[in-house]
Amino acid sequence: MKTKTTSSRRGLLAGGNWIIDQVKIIDVFPQPEQLSNILSQSQGTGGGPYNVLVDLAQSGAPFPLYAAGLVGKDPLGDHILADCKRHKIDTRHLRQTPKAPTSYTDVMTEKDTGRRTFFHARGANALWQGEDLDFHKIKARHFHLAYLLLLDALDKPDPKFGTKAARLLAAAQEAGLKTSADVVSENSDRFTEIVLPALKYLDYCILNEFEAGKTTGFKTRSPDGKLDTVALRHAAGALLQQGVRELVVIHFPEGAFARTRRGEDVWQPALKLPPKYIAGGAGAGDAFCAGVLLGLHEGWELQRCLLTGVCIAAASLSDPTCTAGVKSLSSSLALAKRFGFQPPLEQMD
């Protein structure tokens, strides 16, 4: 599959969750009423649009980057706006509000395992509805929305479209933009209620194997934790049947899988990274998403899109924050030559 470019539009508009991550490396996650030691602390980007846009900027994306969302009128909100401007991300649709503080997350990362636990304050993100976005006037080619299930106002029901998020995505499509969305890995029963209505207004659906399983009902891993590639294919097919127009991409620690509306399947194994290389898993999914969106915008072959995704994800794993590990695209792609790949996923059947 070679993706098609559309009209004179150019650039990516990413809207949704804008979060400051307070990443704390701990020795062990404690049991209730027990102590854990914080070994180090760093501050970084968080939330789908923030991570994706910064990853694209640092990778040298050759197209305009636009931010949309809501942050507080506070020091963290000021920091996000300044950081976007430093990365040459257009912030005209990223507004500040006095009604709620900027969202933040305390990310507790175990040193030896890289496992993460999140303590999240929704903040201003809960209020954002995207009502200020006039897609007919916005020049971007692509609108990426993240994360469904973590945007309170957009997750609310809509009598015509199912949810407010679906209404927003439909408006973007009607104006001629390509659309995509990502989902938060929430262990709940809300996926069918909130994610399914949005699918028919997506050109591209990009999510991980857990989210794909929760949305479609397929168990994408066996009880022993092994990836079930047959169930994964079924989940991708089900997402297309629910209305995704062109492409479903499912990513997981072992790599990625994509299925097109025409029935083309593409597999891409992840890089074979040594344990000492991995400083933290926060942001790897968004980094993968950034690589795929870069390729889709530029009309690359689907295999190249997935390869770019796993390489930028690998770069992000080198730092405990979501985006500080991502450098130029060439340096991310060089990691494939340096480390090689995990076994082909098709052989896992």
N, C-alpha and C positions, 0 to 999 in steps of 0.2 A: 504493500500500500504506500503510495506517495500522497501526502496530504495536499489539499488544494488551498491556495491563498485566495482571498476574497477582496474584491473592489479596491478602492483607493485607501481604505482604512489601514492603519498601521499602529501597532503597539498593544500592550496588555494593560487592562484595568483590573486590579485585584481589590476586592472589597470583603469586609467581614470583620474577623477578630484581630484587634491590635492589642498586643500584650507585651508587657515587660516580664521577662523570665529572670527570677533570682535563682540561679543554679547553685546548689550546695552539694559538694562531694562529701559523702558520709562514709564511715567505716562499715556500718551495718544498719539495716532498718530495724528499729527497736520494737519489741513487744510493748503493749500498753503499760504505762507507768515505768518503763525502763529508759535508759539513757543511750543516746548515740552521739558520737563525736563528729562535728563538722570539720573536715580536713582542709577545705578551701571553698571559696565563694566567688562567683563571677556573675555579672549582669549581661543579659543578652536579649535578642529579639524573640518574640513569641507570637503565635497566631499565624494562620495560613497566609493572608495577604502580605504581612510584614516579612515573614521568612521567604516566601517565594520571590517577592520583588527585590529584596536585598541579595538573595542568591543570584538572581538574574543580573543585577547590577554588577556584582563582583565577578560574575562569569563573563562580563563584557557583552551582554545582549545588544544586538545592533538595532534596537527599535525602542520607541518611547515606553516609559513605565509610569503608570498612573495609580495613585492610591485612593481608596474610598473607605470611609468608615467614621468612627467617632472615638475621640479620646477626651480625657478630662482636661479642665483648665487647671493644670497642676504641673509640678516639675517633671513627672514622668511623661505627661502629654507633650510638654515642651521638648523633652529629649527625643521623643519619637519623631516629631516634626523636623527637628534639626538633623536627626540621623537620615531621614528621607532626603532632605535637601542636600546633604553631604554626598548621598549616592545618586543625586540627580533624578530623584523620583518626584514626579509632579504631585503636589499635595492639595490642589485646589478643591478636591472632593473629600479630603480628610479633615473633618471639622473638630473643633473643641467645644465642649459643653460644660457649664457649671453645675449641671444637674446630677452628675455622677463622677467618681474618680476614674482615672485611667486603670484599665484592667491589668492585673498582674498575677503571676503564678510562682509559687515556691516549688521548685523542682528538686526533689531529693534523689540523688543518684548514688547508688552503692558503688564504692570504688572498685571492688574486685569483679563484680558481675555486670556493671553498667545498667542494671535494672533501675527504673525510674518510678517515683511516686509523685503525684501532682496535687498541690493544694491551691485551688484556683479562686480568685475573686473576679466575678464577671464584670463589674464596673460599667463603664460607658457602653461597652459592646452590647449590653442587654437592651439598650434603647435604640440602636441603629436600625432603620427601616429602609434606607436607600432612597427615601422620597425625593431627595435633591438631585438624583441622577436623571438627566435628560439624555437618554442614549442616542437620540437623533442628533444632538449637538456634540456629543463626545466622539472624538476622532479615533478611538482605539478600535482595533480589529476584533479583540477577544476580551470577554468578561469572565473572570474567575472568581467564584464565591466560596468562601471557607470561613468557619466550618458550620455546616448544617448540624443541628442538635446543640449548638452552643451559641446561638444568636436568638435570644428570647423573643424579641419583637418579630423577627422574620420566621421563627418557628411556629408562630400562632396560626390558627386556621383562617382560611380565606374561602368564602362561599363559592367562588367560581373556579379558582385554581388549586384549591386544596390547602395551600399554605401561602403566607406572604412571600416567602422566598421563591416559591414557584411563580408567583405573579411577577416578581422582580426579574427573574430569569426569562420569563416569557416576553417582558417588555424589551429586554436586551436583544432577544432573537428577532422580535418584530422589527426592530430598528436596523437589523442587518449584522449584528455582532455574533461571532461564535461564542458559545457558552460552555463553561465547565464548572464543576463543583467538587469539593472534598468534604469529608465527614469526620467528626470527632469519634474516637474509639470509646464510646460510652456503652457500658454493660447494662442495657435497658431493653424494654420492649417498644421503644418509641420509633424505631427505624421505619416500620411500615407506615406509621402515621405521618412522619415528617420527611423522610427521605424519598419514599416512593412517589409522592405528588410532584417532586422536582424533576424526576428522571425524564419525563416527556418534554421538558424544556431545556435539556442538555444536549449539546453536540458531542461532548466528551465527558465521561464519568471516570474519575481517577480516585481510587480508594484502596485501602489495604485488605488483606484476606479476611480479617476479623469483621470489618465493616461490610464487606461483600456478603459474608455469610449471614450476618445479622439482618441485612436488608432482604435477602432472598430466601433464607431458611435452610440453606445448604451448610453442612458441617465441612469446612474447608481444611480441617486437620483431624487426623485420627486420634483416638484416645491417648496414644503414645507421643503425640505432638508432631508426627510426621505430616508434611503437607500432602493433601489429597488432591492430586492434579486433575482427576476426573471431576470431582465436586467443584473444583475451581472453574473448569470449563463450563459446567452447568450453571454456576453462579453468574459468570459473564454472559452466557446466553440469556439467562432470566432477566438480567438488567437491560439487555437490548430489547427483549420482549416487552418490558415495562415502558419503553419509549425512547431510550437514549438513541439519538439520531445516527451517529457515525461510529463511535468507538468507545469501548470499555477497557480501561487499564487497571489491573490489580497488581499491587506491589506487596512484597513480603521479604523477610530477611534473606531468603534464599535467592531472590531475584524478582522477576516481573513477568506478567503474562498480559497479552492484549488480544482482543477479538474485535474485528470490524463488523459493521452492518452486513458486509458482503460475505462474512463467514471466514475471513482470513484469520488464522491464529499465529501469533508471534511470541516466542519465549526468549527471555534474556536472563542468564544466571548472574548473580551478584558477584562482586569481586571477592577473592579469597584473602581476606584481611587477617593478619596476625592479631591475636588478642591484645597485645600491648599497644597496637596502633589505635584501638578504639577507646576514646576518652569519654564518650557518652552518646546515647542514641537519640537524644532530643533533637528534633528537626530533620531527621533523615528522610521521613516521608515527604515533607515539604520540599526538601532538596531534590528528591527524585521527581516530584511534581514539577518543579522549576525546569528541570532538564527536559522533561517530556513536552511541557508547554513551549519551551524555546524551539524545539524541533517542529512541533505542530505549526507554530506561527510562521516558521521559515519554510514550510513545505517539504521537510525531509522525509525520507523513507522511514517507515515505522520502526524497523530494527535499529536504525540510527537514533531515533528518539529514545527508545528504551535504553540503549547503551549509554547515551548521554545522561539519562536519569540515574542509572546505577552508579556511574562515575561521580556525579556531583553528590549523590548520597554518600558515597564512600569518603569523599573529601570532608563532608560535614561531620562524619564520625570521628575525625581527628581532634575535635575540640568539644568540651562539655556543653558549650552553648549551641544554639540552633544554627547559626550562620557564620561564626568566626572562622571555621575551618575551610570555608569555600573561598577559593582564589579564582584565578583565570580559568576559562574553559579548557585551555590547553593543558594546564597543570592537573585539572581533574581527570582529563582523558589519559594523561600519562600514567595515572595510577593503575590503569588496566595493564599496561606493559610491565609495570613494576611488580604487581602482585598476581596477575592472572585471574582466572575465574573459578568459581565453584563448579561442581559437576553439572553437565547439561540437565535441565529440569525435565525434559521429555523422558529421560531415563528413569525418573522416579515413579512412573506408573507401575 
